[in-house]
């Protein structure tokens, strides 16, 4: 299994404020897709600075406060998923995944409480 992306992902009901902050810190928007999910449409803004660092910001309107996850894209979703399960992580969707036209995703929560958005892009 190969990790193809590894960066912070901020879930926020106020993405405009978060994006503006990171723009002032030197990040630029590189991608801004909207994806249909079970709670409606989610816009995820991908940003990059001149040093090559990335941050993603997703507009999740039904949460009271911002939340932080690690976004990890992999080339073999099943293998990565099994590794997380073996280490005691729980999938927030039970045994289900979020399947969009372009990706498969599961949010995995560790026994100590940190979260990883595990993603495989479909080419």
C-alpha positions in Angstrom: 0.0 0.0 0.0 1.2 3.5 -0.9 0.2 6.7 0.8 -0.3 9.3 -1.9 -1.4 12.3 0.2 -1.1 13.1 3.9 -2.2 16.5 5.2 -4.5 18.2 7.7 -8.3 18.4 7.0 -10.4 21.0 8.9 -14.1 20.4 9.0 -15.9 23.7 9.7 -19.3 25.3 9.6 -17.5 28.6 8.7 -15.1 27.6 5.9 -14.9 31.1 4.5 -13.1 32.3 7.7 -10.7 29.3 7.7 -9.9 29.7 4.0 -9.3 33.4 4.5 -6.9 32.7 7.4 -4.8 30.3 5.4 -4.8 32.7 2.4 -3.3 35.3 4.7 -0.7 32.7 5.7 0.3 32.3 2.1 -1.9 29.4 0.9 -3.7 29.5 -2.4 -6.8 27.5 -3.5 -5.8 24.7 -5.9 -9.1 22.7 -6.0 -12.6 23.4 -4.8 -14.9 20.4 -5.6 -18.5 19.9 -4.3 -19.4 16.3 -3.4 -22.9 14.9 -2.6 -22.8 13.0 0.7 -25.5 11.6 3.0 -25.8 15.0 4.8 -26.1 17.0 1.6 -23.4 18.7 -0.5 -19.9 19.3 0.9 -17.4 21.7 -0.6 -13.8 20.8 0.1 -11.2 23.5 -0.6 -7.7 22.3 -1.2 -5.0 24.8 -0.6 -1.2 24.8 -1.1 1.6 27.2 -0.1 4.8 27.9 -2.0 6.7 25.4 0.1 4.4 22.6 -1.1 2.4 22.2 2.1 -1.3 21.4 1.7 -4.4 21.9 3.9 -8.0 20.9 3.1 -11.0 22.7 4.5 -14.5 21.1 4.2 -17.8 23.0 4.8 -19.7 20.8 7.3 -22.6 23.0 8.4 -24.1 20.7 11.1 -21.2 20.7 13.6 -21.0 23.3 16.4 -17.2 23.7 16.2 -14.3 23.1 13.9 -12.8 19.6 13.9 -9.4 18.5 12.7 -8.6 15.2 10.9 -5.7 13.9 9.0 -6.5 13.2 5.4 -4.7 10.2 4.1 -5.1 9.1 0.4 -3.9 5.6 -0.4 -3.7 3.4 -3.4 -5.1 0.3 -1.6 -8.1 1.2 0.5 -8.9 -2.3 1.8 -5.3 -2.9 3.0 -5.1 0.5 4.8 -8.6 0.0 6.3 -7.6 -3.4 7.7 -4.4 -1.9 9.2 -6.5 0.8 11.0 -9.0 -1.8 12.2 -6.2 -4.1 13.5 -5.0 -1.1 15.6 -8.4 -0.5 17.2 -9.7 2.3 15.0 -13.5 2.5 14.5 -15.2 3.6 11.3 -17.7 6.4 12.0 -20.0 4.8 9.5 -19.9 1.3 11.0 -18.9 -1.0 8.2 -20.0 1.4 5.5 -17.9 3.8 3.4 -18.8 7.0 1.6 -18.7 6.2 -2.1 -18.7 9.2 -4.5 -18.1 9.1 -8.2 -14.5 10.0 -7.6 -13.5 8.5 -4.2 -14.1 6.0 -1.4 -13.8 7.4 2.1 -14.1 6.2 5.7 -13.4 8.4 8.8 -11.4 6.2 11.2 -11.2 7.2 14.9 -8.4 5.9 17.0 -8.8 4.4 20.5 -7.3 7.6 21.9 -9.6 9.9 19.8 -7.7 11.2 16.8 -9.3 10.9 13.4 -8.1 10.0 9.9 -10.1 10.5 6.8 -9.0 7.4 4.8 -9.5 8.0 1.1 -8.9 6.2 -2.2 -9.5 8.2 -5.4 -11.1 6.4 -8.2 -9.3 7.1 -11.5 
